Amino acid sequence: MYTKTIKPKSTSVTIDLPESFVGKHVRVTAVVERKEKPRKASSLEEIHKRYSKFPRTDMSKFKFDRDEANDFD
């Protein structure tokens, strides 16, 4: 496996491969790496704002029977 990280300056990129790759099937994949780390929430308001867009599920009537879940014979 050969990995090289580049920062292209145009839409056209030329790569040099090792000699051992000549004559073999080679897969080239381009992925944009995300360098920035996810920021931490500074307050409960920010957490509420971030997750309030997701639908809520009422789990008050949910019952889990561990024996029933493990009895799959």
Protein Blocks (a to p, Z undefined) as FASTA:
>chain_A
ZZdddddfbfbdcddddfklgopacddddddddfbdcdddfbfklmmmmmmmpccddfkl
gccdfklmmmmZZ
